[in-house]
Amino acid sequence: MNTEQIQQAVNEISAFLAVRDLDDLDYKALEKVAGLKKVDVLVLLGNSIPYTIQCAATAYKNNLCDRILINGGIGHSTEILRQQIRKNEKFADIEVANRAEGDIFFDIMTKIYHIPANKILVENKSTNCGDNAFKAIALLDQLNIKYRALLLIQDPTMQLRTYASFLKYTEHQHVQILNYAPFVPVVDHNLKLINKDINGIWNEQRYLELIMGEIPRLKDDMNGYGPCGKNYIAHVDVPQQIEAQYHKLKSFFNEDLSERSIF
């Protein structure tokens, strides 16, 4: 593959994963897509990109939701999040040591973005994407919070899998689930991310590792996370074009990104 082909393959996979049902975080976009002026609950999933918190705060201030559920314990990205918080002066008063993603996000949401604490629910025990969905829905049910529409905000590389995880636990309840990937990652002809002013964005090597890891997880086969495999998520249709681009990249990297870096 030449650089242009790699760029195209990466950007196509990225756009597939970074699901955005709404163009903007305002009621006009929500009403156009879903026929709603607000959702019952905005679910902000724990991740390593603090910019996602800003997006959730914007949605709340734009009156897109009645409440926010912050969802995330300690997982594989938690230490990366802690590092991002520590190195940003904006978050100097946020304690991160030994704390769950949900608790860190809550402090940022209330102390930095001034969202009322009584409008936020925190689930801080889940450890992965599927567990996020299971425990978030369980918490809403436990608190007897009625919901017909949820808006999910997550790391763009995990937005589609997060949607499939929540769909697994709500698909028989007639719940409308909407996605807002905070940004759609795009690489330029030098294979550098062009997304600017994204607090906590990955470096290119980690980004590529993340998107390459997502496609196998989304598969509904014995090795994937779908119902015919590990059954962590609802079925996802992976288009043939995305499959083809994934296999081209996989072949190019010889299945081991650490052995063949392009950055």
N, C-alpha and C positions, 0 to 999 in steps of 0.2 A: 504494500500500500504506500502511496505517496502522501505527503503532508495534507494535501487538499482532501484526499479520501478519508484520512484519519479524522480531520476536522469535521467533515460531514457526518461520519459515523458517530462520533462523540456527541455532536449537537442533536442528532436525531434521537439517540437514546436518552439524552438529557431531557428533551422536550416531552418524551413519552413518560418519563418518571415524574417530572415536576408538574403534576396536574393542577390546573388553574381553572376552576369553573367560573370564577368571577374575574373580570378584568381589573376591577378596582375594589377597594374596601369602602364602598358607600352603598346606601340603600337603593340607589337607582340600578346599580349593577346587580344587586341581590334580587330586586324585584323583577328585573328583566329575565334573569336566569331561573329563579325559583318561585316567582310570584309572591315573595315575602318581603316585608319591610325589615324584619329582624329574625334571627334564629333563636331558639331557646337557650342553647349553650354553645359557646365557642370553646373548643378543646385545643389547648396549646400543648403540644407534645415536647417532652424534654429532649434536648439535642445539644450540640456543641456550638451553635451559632446564636449569639445573643440578639442578633437582628430580628430573629423570629419573635422575640418578646416585644420589640417595638411595634411590629405589625399587629400583634394581638391587642396591644394598648390602643393603637390607632383604630382598630375595628370597634373596640368598646366605646371609645370617645365619639365615634361616628354613629353610635347607637345601633350597631348591627347585632347586638346580643344582649340578653338580660343578665347573663352571668358568664364567667370564665371558669373552666376547669383546667387546672395545670396538672399535667399527668407525667410522672417520671421519677423513678427511684435512682439507684446507682447501677450503671451499666458500662458498656465498653467505651462510651463517649464522655463519661462524666469527668474524668481527669482532664480531658482536652477542654471541656467547658470551663473547669476551674482555672486552667491556665489562661484562657481568654479573658476571664473576669479579672484575674490578678494583674494582667499587663495593661489594663485600660483604666486610666485615672478616673473616668466617669463612674466606675464601680468601686472606688477606693473604700467605701464604707460597707461593702457587701462581703459578708463572711462566707467562705467557701470550703474550708477544711472539713473533711469527713462528712459533708452534707450532700443530701440527695438533690438531683436536678430540680425536682418540683419545689423544694424549699428555697433553693437559690433563685429560681425564677419568681417565686412569690415575693421575695424581698426586693428584687429589681422592679417588679410590677408595681409594688406599693410605694417603695421609697424613691425610685427614679421617675416612674411614670405616673405616680399618684393615683392609681386605680384604687377605689375603696376596698378595703380588706374583706368587707362583708359581701362583696360581689364575686369573691374568688373562692373556689373549692380547690383543695390540694390532695392529690393522690401521690404518695411518695414512696411506694413500695415496689412498683413494677420495674422489671429489669430488661425488658426487650419489647419490640414492637407489638407482638401478639399479646403479651402480658399487659401492655399499656391499655389496649382496647378492652380486654377482659375486665381489668380492675376499674377502668373509667366507667364502663356501663354498670358494673356491680355497685359502684359508689352512688351513681345517680339513682339506681333502683333502691338502694338501702336508705337513701335520704328522701325517697318518694318524690323525686323531682320529675315532673312530666316533661317529655321532650318529643317533638315531632320533627325537629330540624336541628342538625348539628353542623357546625363549621369547623373543619380541621385545619390547623396550621402546623407545619412540620418542616424539618430539613428537606429541601427540594428533592434530594436523591432518595428520600424515603416516603415522599408524599403518597405515591401510588400504593405502596405496600401498607402504609398506615390506613388508607381508605379501605383496602381489601380486608384488613384486620378488623376494622369497625363494622364493615358490612357482614362479616361472619357472625357477629353477635347481635345484629339488628335486622337482618334481612327478612325476618318473619314478623317484624313489628311495624312495618310501613313507616319507617323513619327515613327522612330525607337527609342524606349526607352530602355536604358540599365541601369542596377542596379549595384552599388558597395557598399554593406554594408561594412563599414570600418573594421569590425571584426565580427566573428560569436561567440556569447557568448556560453560558455560551462561551466557546473558545474561539479565538481569532486564528488567522492563518499561521501564526507562530505557536498555536496550541496553548495560548495563555488565556486565562479567564478574563473576559472583558467587564464583568460585573464589578462596579465600583461602589465604594461607600457601604459595603456589606460587612458589618461588624462580626468578625469571627469566621469569615469565609475560609475554606480549606486552601491548602496549596494544591497545585495542579496534580502532583503525584497522588496525594490522598483522594482528591476528587475522582480521578480516573479509577482508582481502586474501588471506591464506593459504587460508582455506577456499574462497573463490571461485575461486582458482587451481587447487585440487585437482580439482574435478569435471571440467573439460575434460581434465585429464591422465589421469584414470581411464577415459575413454571408449575403446572399442575401435573407433575409426574412423580415417580417414586423418590426422586432426589429433591424435588421442589417443596414449597411450603403450601401448595394448594391442597384441595380435598383428597386428591389421589396420591398425595405424598405425606408430608408431616401434618397436614390439616391445621395449619396455623392461620390460614387466610381463606377468604372466599375465592372462587375461581376468577382468574384474570386472563383475558384474551391477550396474548402477546402477538402482535402482528408479524407476518412473515418478514416484512422489511426490517423490523427491529431485530428479529432473530438473525437475519442475514448480516446485518451490521455488527451485531455482537460477535458472531462467529468469525467475521473478518478481523475484528480487533483482537479477539482471543488468539487467532492464528498468528497475527503479527507479533503479539507479545509473547508468543510461545508459552501461553498459560501461566507465565510468572512475571508479573510487573517488576518485581525487585531485580530480576536478572536483565531486563531490557527497558531501561527508562528512556523516555524521549524528552525529559525536561532537564 
